[in-house]
Amino acid sequence: MSSDTYLELSENPVRFEAANQVTDVFFDDSNKQVFAVRSGGVMGVVVKGPYEDTKPINFRMEDHGPVISIKFSLDRKILAVQRTVTSVEFMNFNGAAVETEYTQQCKKNVQMTGFIWLPNNEVAFMTDHGIELYMVLPEKRTLKHLKSVSAPIQWFIWCSINKIALLSSAHGSILLPISFKQGSISKLPKVETEPGRMALERDVTLATLYGVPSILILRHQTGPQTAEVHIHTLNGPGMAPVKSHVLRLGLSGRFAINVVDNLVLIHHQASRCSQIFDIALTGESDGNVTYHIPMAPARSLKPATLSLPGLVEPKTHLCELYSPTWVVFQPNIVIDAKLGCLWHIKLCLQNLCLQIKDLAICTQMALKRTGGKSVLLQLLYDNITIARPLLKKLQESFNHINNVYRVWVENELQNQTAVPASAPIQNFKPNTPPPVLIDQMDFYNSIAQKLDTQDQFAKLEWVLIAYLTSLSEYSISAQHNLNELLLTTLVRRNKLSALQQMLQYGVVSDSKPLACLLLSLENVNPGASQLALDMLLRLNAVEEMQEILLSQGQLLYALKLVTDKVSPRKYLEAAKCTGDPSLFHSTFYYFNSNSQFANAFKKDERLAEYIKHYKELFPS
C-alpha cells in the first residue's frame, strides 16, 4: 500500500451473484449475511457469511411473490421472509432445506416497514403505528405475541450489537431510540433534530464508539457552509441522548459513514476520498460539544481489483471506488450489489501515522488502536533517530503513554491488595489491559537499548531524561535498568550537573545499586564517587559509606561515621597501610581513648600488633 493511502478494501471479498433481472440481493445486518434470491427463491437462494471462507448455504423456496426482506434467526434455524407489508412467512431450516411455512400477520390497518430478529427466537415487526414483539415457536409452527408499543414510524435503523432501534417520526424531525431486552421493549428519551431540519434515513447511522452506543446524523448545510456530522451518545438507560461531538467535514455533497476500530470514516463520493476522525482526541469545545476536524488529510481507498473469468485465463478487473452502487453497513462493510462483492474496510495504522504531523496527537490516536503497540514504538524510534522531534512533543507523547501505563499499574495493585487469598477465584475480576500498553521494558528494548548500541549517546541522553521525567510526573518508579543507563550516559558525557538535578528532583531515585554503579564509574569521571557518597548519605547507608571512604584513604572522614559496632582493626590496618605516622596516631588515639572500644583492646588479641606498632612509632 502506498504510504499516502491508509484505508483499503479486504483483499478477498465475499463474492455473490450480482443483482440482475432474475436475482435480488439482500443483506442481513444482524448476521452479516448476503442473500442472493433467484426468481423469488424458486431457482434457489444462496446465503454467504461475512467472510470469504464461510461455507455458503443453498436452498429453494416456493414462489409466493417478490421478496421484500429475508433473514435468518440468530441461531440460523428459522428463516423469515417478508413478501407483503402486512405479514411475514416463517420456515424452519434444518441446515439444508426449509420446511413447512407458517405466517404471522401484523395488526389490522397497519403496514410493516420491516422486521428485526432478536435473541431467543424473538422477532419485532416494525410498523407505521409502532412495534409488535413476538416469540417464534418453531416446534408448534406458530408465534406468540409478547408486547406492543405505539409509535408512529416513517423508517427505522437497527444496531444489532446494542439491540437498539432508532425510529423516525414527524418526517425525520424526531428520532426515538428503542431498547430491546428479552420479552420487553423500552423507549429511551427522544432526539429532536434542529428546528426545520429533517433527517433522512440515509443520513443517520447507529454505531458504537468506544463502547458507547451513538447516533451519527449527517447535516447538509445551506449556503457556503459545509456538511457536519453530529454525534449523540446514549450513555445509559433512561438518560437522554447527548449531543457531544460535531465532525466538521469541510465538504458538501453525498457521504457515507463507516466505523473502523472506533475511528469514524466519512466517505465523500464526489471527491472519491475518505476522511478520518477520532472523537477521543481533544478538539475545540464550547463546554458541552467538542468540534473535530479530520486528524489526517483526506485520502482515497487503495485501488482494488477483482479476478474475473476469461476465455483463456482470468481477467483482472479494476473496481470503481466510491461507486454510486455502493451501500455501506456498520461497522466496516461495503457492498456493491451490481458487482456482487462484499468488502471489509481495513485500516493501515502505520500509513495513517505517517500522515499525522503532530507526534503527540499521533501517539494519542495509536494508543487506542488494535495492534498499535509495535507501530507506535517504531514511530517514536524513527522520529528520534531521523526526524528528531521537539523535546516538548516527545515529552507529551511519553506522558500519554505513561498515563495509560499508570492506570494499568494502579488497577493491578488494587486487584492484588483488594482480593483476599481466601476469596473464590470466580469473584476475581482480572484487570483488562488497554488496547496498547507500553511499559518500561518496552521502552528500554525498543528505543533506549537501540540508541545505546548505536552509540547515539546525545539522543539517548535527552530521550532518557524525557521518559524518566514523565515517569516521575506520574509517580511511577523507574526500573533499575533505565536509571543505570541514564547514569552511565550522563557520566560518559560529563554531565554530572545534570545528573545531580535528576537526583535532586527525584527523577532518578536513590538506591544502593545506583551508588555502587557511580563508584564503578569513578575512573571515567572522578566526580561520580562524590555523587555516590551523597546518595548513600541520603539513604543512611553508613557502613557502605565507611567502606568507600576507607578505600579512598579518607580515614578521618570515615572516623566521623564510626558506630559502636565497627571493628577498630579495619581502620587501624588502613591507617598503617598509609605509612603516615600522624594519621595512624590519630586513628589509634580515637579508638583507644573511646570508652566504647576500650574492651576491644583488652579482648581482641588481633589488636596487639597495632598496639606494638604504635609503641614503635611513639616509644615515649
C-alpha positions as CSV (number, residue, x, y, z in Angstrom):
1,M,0.0,0.0,0.0
2,S,1.2,3.5,-0.8
3,S,2.3,5.4,2.3
4,D,-0.3,8.1,1.3
5,T,-3.2,5.6,1.5
6,Y,-4.3,4.4,4.9
7,L,-7.6,2.7,4.0
8,E,-8.1,-0.4,1.9
9,L,-10.7,-2.9,1.0
10,S,-10.2,-6.5,2.0
11,E,-8.2,-8.5,-0.5
12,N,-10.6,-11.4,-0.7
13,P,-14.1,-10.0,-0.7
14,V,-17.2,-12.2,-0.3
15,R,-18.4,-12.9,-3.9
16,F,-22.0,-13.5,-4.7
17,E,-24.3,-13.4,-7.7
18,A,-24.8,-9.8,-8.7
19,A,-28.2,-8.2,-8.7
20,N,-30.0,-8.5,-12.1
21,Q,-33.4,-9.1,-13.6
22,V,-33.6,-12.6,-12.2
23,T,-31.6,-12.2,-8.9
24,D,-32.4,-9.9,-6.0
25,V,-29.7,-9.3,-3.3
26,F,-30.4,-8.7,0.4
27,F,-28.2,-8.1,3.3
28,D,-29.0,-9.2,6.9
29,D,-27.3,-6.7,9.2
30,S,-27.6,-8.9,12.3
31,N,-26.0,-12.0,10.9
32,K,-23.9,-10.1,8.4
33,Q,-25.1,-12.4,5.6
34,V,-25.8,-11.7,1.9
35,F,-28.8,-13.4,0.3
36,A,-28.9,-13.9,-3.5
37,V,-32.5,-14.8,-4.2
38,R,-33.2,-16.1,-7.8
39,S,-36.8,-15.8,-9.1
40,G,-38.3,-15.4,-5.6
41,G,-36.4,-18.4,-4.3
42,V,-37.8,-21.0,-6.8
43,M,-34.4,-21.1,-8.6
44,G,-32.6,-21.1,-5.4
45,V,-31.3,-19.0,-2.6
46,V,-27.5,-18.7,-1.8
47,V,-26.5,-17.3,1.6
48,K,-22.9,-16.2,2.2
49,G,-21.5,-15.2,5.5
50,P,-19.4,-12.2,6.4
51,Y,-16.1,-13.7,5.3
52,E,-14.9,-15.4,2.1
53,D,-14.1,-18.7,3.8
54,T,-17.6,-19.0,5.3
55,K,-19.4,-22.1,3.8
56,P,-22.4,-20.9,1.8
57,I,-25.9,-22.1,2.4
58,N,-28.1,-23.2,-0.5
59,F,-31.8,-24.0,-0.5
60,R,-35.0,-23.3,-2.5
61,M,-38.3,-21.7,-1.6
62,E,-41.8,-21.7,-3.2
63,D,-42.6,-18.6,-5.2
64,H,-45.2,-16.6,-3.3
65,G,-44.3,-13.3,-4.9
66,P,-41.4,-10.9,-4.8
67,V,-39.2,-10.8,-1.7
68,I,-39.0,-7.6,0.3
69,S,-36.7,-8.8,3.0
70,I,-35.2,-12.1,4.1
71,K,-33.3,-13.0,7.2
72,F,-32.3,-16.0,9.4
73,S,-32.9,-16.1,13.1
74,L,-29.7,-15.5,15.2
75,D,-29.2,-19.3,15.6
76,R,-29.8,-19.8,11.8
77,K,-32.6,-22.3,12.4
78,I,-35.6,-20.2,11.3
79,L,-35.9,-18.3,8.1
80,A,-38.2,-15.3,7.9
81,V,-39.3,-13.8,4.5
82,Q,-41.3,-10.7,4.0
83,R,-43.2,-10.5,0.8
84,T,-46.0,-8.1,1.7
85,V,-46.4,-5.1,4.0
86,T,-48.8,-6.9,6.3
87,S,-47.2,-10.3,7.0
88,V,-44.0,-12.4,7.4
89,E,-43.6,-16.0,6.4
90,F,-41.5,-18.3,8.7
91,M,-39.8,-21.6,7.7
92,N,-37.9,-23.9,9.9
93,F,-34.4,-24.7,8.5
94,N,-32.7,-28.0,9.0
95,G,-29.3,-26.9,7.6
96,A,-30.1,-28.0,4.0
97,A,-33.7,-27.2,3.2
98,V,-36.7,-25.2,4.5
99,E,-39.7,-26.9,5.9
100,T,-43.4,-26.1,6.1
101,E,-44.3,-22.4,6.2
102,Y,-46.3,-20.6,8.8
103,T,-47.3,-16.9,8.6
104,Q,-47.8,-14.1,11.0
105,Q,-50.0,-11.2,10.2
106,C,-49.4,-7.8,11.8
107,K,-52.3,-5.9,13.3
108,K,-55.1,-4.6,11.2
109,N,-54.8,-1.3,9.4
110,V,-51.1,-1.1,9.8
111,Q,-48.2,-1.6,7.3
112,M,-44.8,-3.0,8.1
113,T,-41.6,-1.1,7.4
114,G,-39.5,-4.1,8.2
115,F,-38.7,-6.7,10.9
116,I,-35.9,-7.5,13.3
117,W,-34.6,-10.8,14.7
118,L,-33.7,-10.8,18.4
119,P,-32.2,-13.4,20.7
120,N,-34.2,-16.4,21.9
121,N,-36.2,-16.5,18.7
122,E,-38.0,-13.2,19.3
123,V,-38.9,-11.1,16.3
124,A,-40.1,-7.5,16.2
125,F,-42.4,-6.2,13.5
126,M,-41.8,-2.5,12.8
127,T,-45.0,-0.9,11.5
128,D,-46.1,2.6,10.7
129,H,-48.1,2.6,14.0
130,G,-45.5,1.0,16.3
131,I,-43.7,-2.2,17.3
132,E,-45.1,-5.7,17.7
133,L,-42.9,-8.2,19.6
134,Y,-43.5,-11.9,19.0
135,M,-41.8,-15.2,20.1
136,V,-41.4,-17.8,17.3
137,L,-42.3,-21.3,18.5
138,P,-40.8,-23.4,15.7
139,E,-42.0,-26.8,17.1
140,K,-45.6,-25.6,17.1
141,R,-45.1,-23.6,13.9
142,T,-46.7,-20.5,15.4
143,L,-45.9,-17.2,17.0
144,K,-46.8,-15.9,20.5
145,H,-47.5,-12.2,20.9
146,L,-45.4,-10.7,23.7
147,K,-45.8,-6.9,23.7
148,S,-46.7,-3.9,21.5
149,V,-45.6,-0.3,21.6
150,S,-47.3,2.5,19.9
151,A,-45.2,5.0,18.0
152,P,-45.5,6.5,14.5
153,I,-42.6,5.2,12.3
154,Q,-41.6,6.5,8.9
155,W,-38.4,4.5,8.8
156,F,-36.0,2.8,11.3
157,I,-32.4,1.7,11.5
158,W,-31.1,-1.1,13.7
159,C,-28.0,-1.8,15.7
160,S,-27.7,-5.5,16.4
161,I,-24.7,-5.1,18.8
162,N,-26.5,-2.9,21.3
163,K,-30.0,-4.2,20.5
164,I,-31.2,-0.6,19.8
165,A,-33.6,0.6,17.0
166,L,-33.8,4.2,16.1
167,L,-37.3,5.2,14.9
168,S,-38.0,8.2,12.8
169,S,-41.3,10.1,13.2
170,A,-42.6,13.5,12.2
171,H,-40.8,13.1,8.8
172,G,-37.4,12.8,10.5
173,S,-37.6,15.7,12.9
174,I,-37.9,13.4,15.9
175,L,-35.7,10.2,16.4
176,L,-36.8,7.8,19.1
177,P,-34.3,5.2,20.4
178,I,-35.8,1.9,21.4
179,S,-34.0,-0.7,23.5
180,F,-34.9,-4.4,23.3
181,K,-34.4,-6.9,26.1
182,Q,-35.8,-10.4,26.4
183,G,-39.5,-10.1,26.2
184,S,-39.5,-6.3,26.6
185,I,-39.3,-3.0,24.7
186,S,-38.2,0.2,26.3
187,K,-38.4,3.7,24.9
188,L,-35.4,5.9,25.5
189,P,-35.5,9.7,25.6
190,K,-36.0,11.1,22.1
191,V,-33.6,13.0,19.9
192,E,-35.1,16.2,18.4
193,T,-33.4,17.4,15.3
194,E,-32.8,21.1,14.8
195,P,-35.9,23.2,14.1
196,G,-36.9,22.9,10.5
197,R,-34.3,20.2,9.8
198,M,-35.5,16.7,8.9
199,A,-33.1,13.7,8.9
200,L,-33.3,11.2,6.1
201,E,-32.7,7.5,6.6
202,R,-29.5,7.6,4.5
203,D,-28.1,10.4,6.7
204,V,-28.4,8.6,10.0
205,T,-26.1,5.9,11.4
206,L,-26.2,3.9,14.6
207,A,-22.8,2.8,15.7
208,T,-20.7,2.0,18.8
209,L,-17.8,4.4,19.6
210,Y,-15.5,3.4,22.4
211,G,-18.2,1.1,23.8
212,V,-20.9,3.7,23.9
213,P,-24.0,3.5,21.5
214,S,-24.0,6.6,19.4
215,I,-26.3,8.3,16.8
216,L,-24.5,9.9,13.9
217,I,-26.5,12.4,12.0
218,L,-25.2,13.9,8.7
219,R,-26.2,17.6,8.4
220,H,-26.2,19.1,5.0
221,Q,-25.6,22.8,5.5
222,T,-27.1,25.6,3.3
223,G,-25.2,28.3,1.6
224,P,-21.4,28.4,1.8
225,Q,-21.3,26.3,4.9
226,T,-20.1,22.7,4.6
227,A,-21.6,19.5,5.9
228,E,-21.2,18.3,9.5
229,V,-21.8,15.0,11.4
230,H,-23.5,15.5,14.8
231,I,-22.9,12.7,17.2
232,H,-25.4,12.0,20.0
233,T,-24.2,9.5,22.7
234,L,-26.6,7.1,24.5
235,N,-24.9,7.0,27.9
236,G,-27.3,4.8,29.8
237,P,-30.9,3.6,30.3
238,G,-33.3,6.5,30.9
239,M,-30.6,9.1,30.0
240,A,-31.4,11.4,27.2
241,P,-29.0,11.2,24.2
242,V,-26.5,14.0,24.5
243,K,-25.1,15.8,21.5
244,S,-21.4,15.5,22.4
245,H,-19.4,15.8,19.2
246,V,-19.5,17.6,15.8
247,L,-17.3,16.4,12.9
248,R,-16.6,19.3,10.5
249,L,-16.2,17.8,7.1
250,G,-15.3,20.9,5.1
251,L,-17.1,19.4,2.1
252,S,-20.6,19.2,0.6
253,G,-22.4,16.5,-1.3
254,R,-23.2,12.8,-0.8
255,F,-21.5,11.0,2.1
256,A,-21.4,7.5,3.7
257,I,-20.2,6.6,7.2
258,N,-18.2,3.6,8.5
259,V,-16.5,2.9,11.8
260,V,-13.2,1.0,11.9
261,D,-11.6,0.4,15.3
262,N,-13.6,3.3,16.9
263,L,-12.4,5.7,14.1
264,V,-15.2,7.4,12.1
265,L,-14.7,7.2,8.4
266,I,-16.6,9.7,6.2
267,H,-16.6,8.7,2.5
268,H,-17.2,11.6,0.0
269,Q,-18.5,10.4,-3.3
270,A,-17.7,13.5,-5.4
271,S,-14.0,13.7,-4.4
272,R,-13.7,9.9,-4.1
273,C,-11.9,10.4,-0.8
274,S,-12.4,9.4,2.8
275,Q,-11.8,11.5,5.9
276,I,-10.9,10.0,9.3
277,F,-12.0,11.3,12.8
278,D,-11.2,10.2,16.3
279,I,-13.7,11.6,18.9
280,A,-11.2,10.6,21.7
281,L,-8.8,13.3,20.6
282,T,-9.1,16.8,22.1
283,G,-10.8,19.3,19.8
284,E,-12.4,22.7,20.2
285,S,-15.1,22.7,22.9
286,D,-17.8,25.1,24.0
287,G,-18.2,23.3,27.3
288,N,-20.8,20.8,26.0
289,V,-19.9,19.9,22.5
290,T,-16.4,19.0,21.1
291,Y,-15.7,20.1,17.5
292,H,-13.3,17.9,15.5
293,I,-11.6,18.3,12.1
294,P,-10.0,15.3,10.2
295,M,-6.9,14.1,12.0
296,A,-5.2,13.4,8.7
297,P,-5.5,14.6,5.1
298,A,-8.4,13.1,3.1
299,R,-7.2,10.1,1.1
300,S,-8.8,7.7,-1.4
301,L,-9.1,4.0,-0.7
302,K,-6.3,1.8,-2.0
303,P,-7.2,0.7,-5.6
304,A,-8.9,-2.7,-5.6
305,T,-9.0,-5.4,-8.2
306,L,-11.1,-8.5,-8.9
307,S,-10.3,-11.6,-10.7
308,L,-13.0,-12.3,-13.4
309,P,-13.2,-15.4,-15.6
310,G,-12.0,-15.1,-19.1
311,L,-12.0,-17.2,-22.3
312,V,-8.4,-18.3,-21.8
313,E,-7.3,-17.0,-18.5
314,P,-8.8,-14.9,-15.6
315,K,-9.0,-11.2,-16.2
316,T,-8.2,-8.5,-13.7
317,H,-11.0,-6.0,-13.2
318,L,-10.2,-2.6,-11.6
319,C,-13.1,-1.8,-9.2
320,E,-14.7,1.6,-9.3
321,L,-14.1,3.1,-5.9
322,Y,-16.9,5.2,-4.3
323,S,-19.3,3.8,-6.9
324,P,-22.9,5.0,-6.9
325,T,-23.9,1.4,-6.5
326,W,-22.0,1.1,-3.1
327,V,-24.1,0.6,0.0
328,V,-22.3,0.7,3.4
329,F,-23.3,-1.2,6.6
330,Q,-21.9,-1.0,10.1
331,P,-19.3,-1.2,11.2
332,N,-16.9,-1.5,8.2
333,I,-18.9,-3.3,5.4
334,V,-19.2,-2.1,1.8
335,I,-21.4,-3.9,-0.6
336,D,-21.6,-3.5,-4.4
337,A,-24.7,-5.5,-5.4
338,K,-24.2,-4.7,-9.1
339,L,-20.7,-6.2,-8.9
340,G,-21.5,-8.9,-6.4
341,C,-18.9,-8.1,-3.8
342,L,-18.9,-7.5,0.0
343,W,-15.7,-5.9,1.3
344,H,-14.5,-5.0,4.8
345,I,-12.6,-1.7,5.1
346,K,-9.2,-2.1,6.8
347,L,-7.0,0.5,8.4
348,C,-3.3,0.6,7.8
349,L,-2.2,2.2,11.1
350,Q,1.4,2.6,10.1
351,N,0.5,4.7,7.0
352,L,-2.0,6.7,9.0
353,C,0.7,7.6,11.5
354,L,2.8,8.9,8.7
355,Q,0.1,11.3,7.6
356,I,-0.3,12.8,11.1
357,K,2.4,15.5,11.6
358,D,1.8,16.1,15.3
359,L,3.7,13.4,17.2
360,A,1.7,13.8,20.4
361,I,-1.7,13.6,18.6
362,C,-0.5,10.6,16.7
363,T,0.6,8.9,20.0
364,Q,-2.9,9.5,21.5
365,M,-4.5,8.0,18.4
366,A,-2.2,5.0,18.2
367,L,-2.7,4.1,21.9
368,K,-6.3,3.3,21.2
369,R,-5.9,1.2,18.1
370,T,-5.7,-2.5,17.8
371,G,-2.1,-3.6,17.1
372,G,-0.9,-0.1,17.8
373,K,2.0,-1.1,20.1
374,S,4.6,-2.1,17.6
375,V,3.6,0.7,15.2
376,L,3.9,3.3,18.0
377,L,7.2,2.1,19.2
378,Q,8.6,2.1,15.7
379,L,7.2,5.6,15.1
380,L,8.8,7.0,18.2
381,Y,12.2,5.4,17.3
382,D,12.0,6.7,13.8
383,N,11.2,10.2,14.9
384,I,14.0,10.2,17.4
385,T,16.6,8.9,15.0
386,I,15.5,10.6,11.8
387,A,13.2,13.5,12.4
388,R,14.3,14.4,15.9
389,P,11.0,15.9,17.2
390,L,10.8,18.8,19.6
391,L,11.6,17.7,23.1
392,K,8.2,19.1,24.2
393,K,6.3,16.9,21.7
394,L,8.3,13.9,22.7
395,Q,7.6,14.6,26.4
396,E,3.8,14.9,25.5
397,S,4.0,11.5,23.8
398,F,5.6,9.9,26.8
399,N,3.0,11.5,29.1
400,H,0.2,9.9,27.0
401,I,1.9,6.6,27.1
402,N,2.6,6.7,30.9
403,N,-0.8,7.9,31.7
404,V,-2.2,4.6,30.3
405,Y,0.6,2.7,32.0
406,R,-0.1,4.3,35.4
407,V,-3.8,3.4,35.2
408,W,-2.9,-0.2,34.4
409,V,-0.3,-0.3,37.3
410,E,-2.8,1.2,39.8
411,N,-5.5,-1.3,38.8
412,E,-3.1,-4.2,39.1
413,L,-2.1,-3.1,42.6
414,Q,-5.7,-2.6,43.5
415,N,-6.6,-6.1,42.4
416,Q,-3.7,-7.6,44.3
417,T,-4.5,-5.8,47.5
418,A,-8.3,-5.8,47.4
419,V,-8.8,-9.6,46.9
420,P,-8.0,-11.7,49.9
421,A,-6.3,-15.0,49.5
422,S,-9.4,-16.9,50.7
423,A,-11.7,-15.2,48.1
424,P,-13.2,-17.6,45.5
425,I,-11.5,-17.5,42.1
426,Q,-14.7,-16.8,40.2
427,N,-15.2,-13.5,42.1
428,F,-11.8,-12.2,41.0
429,K,-12.1,-9.7,38.1
430,P,-8.9,-9.5,36.1
431,N,-7.5,-6.2,35.0
432,T,-8.5,-5.7,31.4
433,P,-5.4,-4.4,29.5
434,P,-5.9,-1.3,27.3
435,P,-5.6,-1.7,23.5
436,V,-1.9,-0.6,23.8
437,L,0.2,-0.9,26.9
438,I,3.8,0.2,26.7
439,D,5.7,-0.4,29.9
440,Q,9.3,0.4,30.8
441,M,10.8,-2.8,29.4
442,D,9.1,-2.0,26.0
443,F,10.7,1.5,26.0
444,Y,14.1,0.0,27.1
445,N,14.2,-2.7,24.5
446,S,12.6,-0.9,21.5
447,I,14.1,2.6,21.9
448,A,16.7,3.1,24.7
449,Q,18.8,0.0,24.1
450,K,18.9,0.5,20.3
451,L,20.2,4.0,20.8
452,D,22.8,2.8,23.2
453,T,24.1,0.0,20.9
454,Q,24.4,2.5,18.1
455,D,26.4,4.9,20.2
456,Q,23.9,7.7,19.8
457,F,24.6,9.0,23.3
458,A,23.4,12.6,22.7
459,K,20.0,11.4,21.6
460,L,19.9,8.7,24.2
461,E,20.5,11.4,26.9
462,W,17.6,13.6,26.1
463,V,15.3,10.7,25.3
464,L,16.0,9.1,28.7
465,I,15.6,12.3,30.5
466,A,12.2,13.0,28.8
467,Y,11.0,9.5,29.6
468,L,12.1,9.3,33.2
469,T,10.8,12.8,33.8
470,S,7.4,11.6,32.5
471,L,7.5,8.6,34.8
472,S,8.3,10.9,37.7
473,E,5.4,13.2,36.9
474,Y,3.0,10.2,37.0
475,S,4.6,8.9,40.3
476,I,5.9,5.7,38.6
477,S,9.2,4.4,40.0
478,A,11.7,3.9,37.2
479,Q,13.2,0.4,36.8
480,H,16.9,0.0,37.7
481,N,18.0,-0.7,34.1
482,L,16.7,2.7,32.9
483,N,18.3,4.5,35.9
484,E,21.6,2.6,35.2
485,L,21.5,3.6,31.5
486,L,20.9,7.2,32.3
487,L,23.7,7.3,34.9
488,T,26.3,5.8,32.6
489,T,25.2,8.0,29.7
490,L,25.5,11.2,31.7
491,V,28.8,10.2,33.2
492,R,30.2,9.3,29.8
493,R,29.1,12.7,28.5
494,N,30.5,14.5,31.6
495,K,27.0,15.8,32.6
496,L,27.3,15.3,36.4
497,S,25.5,18.6,37.0
498,A,22.5,17.3,35.0
499,L,22.7,14.0,37.0
500,Q,22.7,16.0,40.2
501,Q,19.5,17.7,39.1
502,M,17.9,14.4,38.2
503,L,18.7,13.2,41.7
504,Q,17.7,16.4,43.4
505,Y,14.2,16.5,41.8
506,G,13.6,12.8,42.2
507,V,13.6,11.9,38.5
508,V,16.2,9.3,39.4
509,S,15.6,7.6,42.8
510,D,18.4,6.9,45.3
511,S,19.4,3.3,45.7
512,K,22.4,1.3,46.8
513,P,22.9,-0.4,43.4
514,L,23.0,3.0,41.7
515,A,25.5,4.3,44.3
516,C,27.7,1.3,43.5
517,L,27.4,2.0,39.8
518,L,28.5,5.5,40.3
519,L,31.5,4.3,42.2
520,S,32.4,2.0,39.4
521,L,32.4,5.0,37.0
522,E,34.9,6.9,39.1
523,N,37.7,6.1,36.6
524,V,35.5,7.6,33.8
525,N,34.6,10.7,35.8
526,P,36.2,11.3,39.3
527,G,33.2,13.3,40.4
528,A,31.0,10.2,40.3
529,S,32.3,8.9,43.6
530,Q,31.1,12.1,45.4
531,L,27.6,11.6,43.9
532,A,27.7,8.1,45.2
533,L,28.6,9.2,48.7
534,D,25.9,11.9,48.7
535,M,23.4,9.2,47.6
536,L,24.4,6.8,50.3
537,L,24.2,9.6,52.9
538,R,20.6,10.3,51.8
539,L,19.9,6.5,52.2
540,N,21.6,6.5,55.6
541,A,23.9,3.7,54.4
542,V,26.6,4.3,56.9
543,E,28.5,1.0,56.5
544,E,28.7,1.4,52.8
545,M,30.0,5.0,53.1
546,Q,32.7,3.9,55.5
547,E,33.9,1.2,53.1
548,I,34.1,3.8,50.3
549,L,36.0,6.3,52.4
550,L,38.4,3.7,53.6
551,S,39.1,2.5,50.1
552,Q,39.8,6.1,49.1
553,G,42.2,6.6,52.1
554,Q,39.9,9.2,53.7
555,L,40.2,7.8,57.2
556,L,39.4,11.0,59.1
557,Y,36.1,11.3,57.2
558,A,35.4,7.7,57.8
559,L,36.0,8.0,61.5
560,K,33.2,10.6,61.7
561,L,30.8,7.8,60.7
562,V,32.1,5.2,63.2
563,T,29.5,3.4,65.3
564,D,30.0,1.2,68.3
565,K,29.5,-1.9,66.1
566,V,32.6,-1.1,64.0
567,S,35.8,-3.2,64.3
568,P,38.8,-0.9,65.1
569,R,41.1,-3.4,63.4
570,K,39.8,-2.5,59.9
571,Y,40.6,1.2,60.5
572,L,43.9,0.6,62.2
573,E,45.0,-1.6,59.3
574,A,44.0,1.1,56.8
575,A,45.9,3.7,58.7
576,K,49.0,1.5,59.0
577,C,49.0,0.9,55.2
578,T,49.1,4.6,54.5
579,G,52.6,4.8,56.1
580,D,51.6,8.2,57.7
581,P,52.6,8.1,61.5
582,S,50.4,11.1,62.3
583,L,47.4,9.5,60.6
584,F,48.0,6.2,62.5
585,H,48.4,8.2,65.7
586,S,45.0,9.9,65.2
587,T,43.3,6.7,64.4
588,F,44.8,4.7,67.3
589,Y,44.1,7.6,69.7
590,Y,40.5,7.8,68.6
591,F,39.7,4.1,69.4
592,N,42.0,3.8,72.4
593,S,40.6,6.8,74.1
594,N,37.0,6.0,73.3
595,S,35.3,4.1,76.1
596,Q,33.1,2.2,73.6
597,F,36.1,0.4,72.2
598,A,38.2,0.0,75.5
599,N,37.1,-3.6,75.9
600,A,38.1,-4.3,72.3
601,F,41.7,-3.6,73.0
602,K,41.6,-6.0,76.0
603,K,39.7,-8.9,74.4
604,D,40.7,-8.8,70.8
605,E,44.2,-10.3,70.5
606,R,44.4,-9.3,66.9
607,L,44.8,-5.7,68.0
608,A,48.1,-6.4,69.8
609,E,50.1,-5.9,66.6
610,Y,48.7,-2.4,66.2
611,I,49.5,-1.5,69.9
612,K,53.0,-2.8,69.2
613,H,53.2,-0.7,66.0
614,Y,52.1,2.4,67.9
615,K,54.7,1.9,70.6
616,E,57.4,1.5,67.9
617,L,56.3,4.8,66.2
618,F,55.9,6.7,69.5
619,P,58.2,5.0,72.2
620,S,57.9,7.9,74.6
